Amino acid sequence: MKFTPSKINMFLFLKLPAAFWSGVRLKYIDDNSSITTVKHGWRNQNPFNSMYFAVQAMAAELSTGVLVMKKIEDSNKRISMLVANNTSSFTKKATGRIDFKCTDGLLVELAIQKAIDTGEGQTFWMKSVGTNEKGEQVSEMKFEWTVKVK
């Protein structure tokens, strides 16, 4: 599968409908980074007039996970992937459009290559930073991914 925003957004619709209906979309992807976006609105609000934390987590996780998916596809190997852990920090109310950026593509590539070379599962942490339309950080989330050759 070619990794383009439109193809991944269709994947969301078919396989992760909660993220799709909450407004999470992939905006950009290349070999080293990805950006997801979600706009605060009625469907994803909390009682405090900002975006529900779980919606932010879905968008942040997608920005990391899509890079893992892409690197697995590039490896031409059957590799499983799973989130083992995550941490979150919220620094500002998430209102308006929030973009989540991850720049850990090289980290993923190295972990996958090590899994292929050793035959052992690998774990690694990836970071996604959420910023509002003014460029202010609203949250930072880290996800511990595991990969293993099948």
Secondary structure as GFF3:
##gff-version 3
##sequence-region A 1 150
A	DSSP	alpha_helix	5	15	.	.	.	ID=ss1
A	DSSP	alpha_helix	17	22	.	.	.	ID=ss2
A	DSSP	beta_strand	25	29	.	.	.	ID=ss3
A	DSSP	beta_strand	34	39	.	.	.	ID=ss4
A	DSSP	three_ten_helix	42	44	.	.	.	ID=ss5
A	DSSP	alpha_helix	53	75	.	.	.	ID=ss6
A	DSSP	beta_strand	79	90	.	.	.	ID=ss7
A	DSSP	beta_strand	97	102	.	.	.	ID=ss8
A	DSSP	alpha_helix	105	118	.	.	.	ID=ss9
A	DSSP	beta_strand	122	131	.	.	.	ID=ss10
A	DSSP	beta_strand	137	149	.	.	.	ID=ss11
###
